[in-house]
Amino acid sequence: MHKDLLRLMRAERSVRRHLAVTMVAAVLAGLLVLVQAELLAGVLSGRFTAVALAGLAAVVGVRALLAWTQGVFAGRTATGVKSALRHRLLARLRELGPGRLTQHRSGELVTLTGRGLDGLDAYLTGYLPSIAVAGVVPLAVLVRLFAADLASALIVLITLPLIPVFGALVGMTTKAVTERQFLALSRLGGHFLDVVRGLPTLRAFGRARYQAGVIQQVADAHRSATMRTLRVAFLSSLVLELCASLSLALVAVPIGLRLLGGSLDLTTALLVLLLAPEAYLPLRAMGTRFHASMEGVAAADAAFAVLD
């Protein structure tokens, strides 16, 4: 977690409360997957009666309610953090005064406080809750798998660390590429605002057409940086999906063979097949949301650099 943002959220009581509700709702919704899989496996195997169908519907309804609660309070968390950070930025800029502000490109500061900090939405509403879910749900799924089928649980235990390892390897590249992309965006916003402010002078000296070409070059640099970021994000998604699919195949194939051979009952087989994807899903979601949140993290770094 970003240490400066964590410090800011601790200082804001309402933000801290909203974040706690978001985390709890996300974790509870993830843990209810175990109950849902248990009931669904029993219903499909014919072991449970119609009462189990009502319980399954209730679990699905509670998960939907928790997802709605998480979305609402995560939005409030993001709004509170962005508002507090913008107020601190404006107060800091007023302290610096016009003389000190000449050290910064005013257009870059406008881009930072507007479009830049809006990128924190993905970090606060998606990445932070996914960290809590990824830290709890896979462990709970593993415990249930060990109780249901030892062989399948060992396969999941061995293959599960591959997802965060590959995600971290790609994530290091993603962070550097995203920082360059945000820097290109700041330069584009800063140069455009400077040109607009100085347009009368540029027209008087016949330099308006030249500056239009410069803006085009800066925009092309931002477009190239954005495409590089998207390529790395797609590569990360491909790696995580491929790793999870191969791991699930290692679980599903032995389950099918043992089920055909009669050494495994249908209810246990269904339970393992339903729970195994849920062990990998939180880690995959965390990796995907990490890439989506990197622009906001780069903006937060720039904002705290101004505050410091």
N, C-alpha and C positions, 0 to 999 in steps of 0.2 A: 504494500500500500504506500502511496506517495506520502512521505513523512510530513511535508508542509501542509498538505491538504488534511491529513489526520489531525494535526495540531489545530487547524482552523475549525474543523468539525467538533473537536473537543471544546473549543472556546464558545461555540454557539449551542446553547442548550436545546433549542427546538430542532436544530439539525441533528444533534446527537440522538434525540428521541426518535425522530423519523427514520434515521438510519438503523437504529436498533429494531424497530418494527419491521423494516424491510428485510433485514437479515433473518429474523425469526420466522417471518412468513415464508421466505425462500427455503429455509432449511426444513420447516415442517412440511411444505409441499413436496420437497424431495423425499423425505422419509415416508410419506404416505404412499410412495411408489411401492414399497415393500408390501404394505397391506393390500394395495390394488392388485399386485402380481399374485399374491397368495389367494385372494378371492377369485381372480380370473382363472388361475390354474385349476382351482377346485371346480368351478362352473364348467369349464371346457372338458374336464375329465369325468364329469358326471357325479363327482363326490358330494358336491354341495347342492342344496335345494334352492327353491325360489327365494327363500329368505336371503341367501347369499347374493342374489341379483339386486335386491334392495340395498344391501350393504355396499355392493360395488357401485351402485348409482350414487349412494351417499358419499362414498370416498371421492368419486369423480367430482361431485358437487362441491365438496369441501376444498379440493385442490383448486377448482376454478375460483372459489371465493378467496383462497389464499393468494392465488396469482393476481387477482384484481387488487387485493390489499397491498401486495408487494408493488404493483405498478403505481398505485396512488401515492404511497409513502415514498417510493423511490423518486417520483417526480417532485414531491415536496422537498426531499433532500437535495436534489440537484438545483432547484430554484433557490433554496436557502443558501447553499454554498456559493453559487454564482453571484447572488445578490450581495453577500458579505464580502466576497472577493472584489467585486466591482466597487463597492463603497470604500474599501481599504485602498484600492488603486487610485480612486479619485481624490481621497484624502491625502495620499502620498504625493500625487501630482500637484495638489494645491500647496503642500509644504515645500516642494522643490521650487515652485514659482516659474515665471516665464524665462528667467535667465538660465536656470538649470535645464529647462525642458529643451533648450536648443541642442543639448547633447544627444537627444533621442529624436528620431524621425517621428513627427507627430502623427503621420499616417499609419505608422506601424503600431502606435499606441491605440489608435482608433480601431484598427483591425484586431488587436489583442483583446480589448475590452468588449468588442462586439462579437464578431464571427469566431474569434479564437476561443473565448471562454464558453461559447455555446457547444464546443466540442466536448466539454466535460460531461454532457448528458450521457453519452455512451459509457463513460467510466463510472459514473455514480449510479446509474440506473441498471447497467448491465454487468460490468466487470466486477464491482464489489460484491453484489449478491452471489455471483457465480463463484467467487472465491470461497464464500461460506459454504455453499452447496458442495463444491468440489472437496472441501476438507472434511465433510461429514458423511455425505451419502455413499460414496464408494466404499468407505470403511464399513458402514452398516450393511451394504449389499454383500460385501465379502464375508462378514460374520454369518449372514443368513445362508450364503452359498456353502460355507464350511459345514453348517449344520445339515444342509440338504444333500450335498454331494461333494465329497472331498476332492475327487479327481478334477472336476470342473472348477472348483474354487482355486486349486493350485495353478491351473492354466491361467485363470484371470489374474491371480496374484503375480505371476511371472510376467505377463504381457502388459499389465496395467501401467507400470512405470515407463513404458516406451512412449506413451502419449505425451506426458510432461517433458520428457527428455527431448523428443523431436520438436515439441512446441517451443521449448526454451532456445534450441539452436536456431530456429527460424525467427524467434522473437527478438533476438539480439540484432539481427539484420533489420527487422521491421522497425525497431526503435530508432536506429540511425537514419533510415530512409524517411521515416515520418518526420523527424526533426528537420531534415533538409527540405521536406515538402512544406512544413509550416514556415520555415525561414523564407522560402520563395514566395509564399502567400503574403507574409508580412512586407517583404520588399515590394511586391506588386501593389498592395494597398497603400503603402507609404509613398511610393513614387507617383501613383495616380493622384493622391490628394495634393502632393506638392505641385504637380503639373496643373491641376485645376486652380489652385490658389495663385499660381504665377502665370496663368494663361494670358491676361492682358499684357504683361511684360514680354512674354514669348511672342505674341502676335506683333507687338511693336517692333521687335528686333528680327522678325521673320524666322523664328526658331520653333514655331508650333508644329510644323510638319516633321521636323527632326525628332521632337519629343514623342510624337505619335509612333514613330518607328521604334523608339526606345521602349515605350510601353508594350508594343507588340513583342519585342524581344523578352522582356520580363514576363509577359503572359505566357510565351512559349516555354520559358524555363519552368514556370509553375506547372504548366500542363505536363511537361516531361517528368517532373518530380512526382506529380500525382499518379501518372501511369506507372512509374516504378513502384510506388507504394501499393497500387492495386495488384501488380504482378506478384509482389512478395506475399500479399494477403491471400491471393488465390493459390499460390504455391503452398502456403501453410495449411489452408483448408484441404487441399489435395493430400498432403502428407498425413494429416490427422485422420481424415476419412479412410485412407488406405490402411493405415495402421490399425484403426478400430475394426475395419471390415475383416482384415486377416485374423485379428485376435478372436473375433466372434466366430469365424469359420473354424478355428482350432477348438472352440468350445462346442459348436453345433454338430460337427461331423462325428466326433466320438459319442455324443449324446444319441444321435440317430442310430448309430451302429449298435450301441448297447440296448437301445429300446427295441430294435428288431431282434436282437439276440435274447431278449427276455430278462436281462440282468438289471434292468431299471424300469420302475413303474412309470406310468404315463403322467401322473400328477407331478412327480419330482422332475421329470424331463421338461414338462411345460413350465414349471416354476423356474428352472435353471435358464431355459431359453428366454423367458420373460425378464428375468433379473439381470442376466449377463450384459445386455446392452445398456442398462441403467448404471452399470459400474463405469462404463467408458463415457457415457453422455455428458456428465458434468465437466469432465476434463476437456472434452472436445469443445463444449460451449465456452468454457473459460478461455481456451486458446483463441477461439473465433472472436470473442468480445474483447480480448486483449488487443488485437489488431485494430478493431473499430475504435478503441478508446485512446490510442496512442497520440492522435492529434490533440485531444483535450489535455493529455498529460504534458505534451510539449508546450501548449499554451499556458498551463499552470506553472511550468518551470520559468517561462518568460515573465509571467506576472509576479512571481515571488522574487525574481531577479530585480524587477523594478522596485518592489517593496523593500528589498534589502539594500 
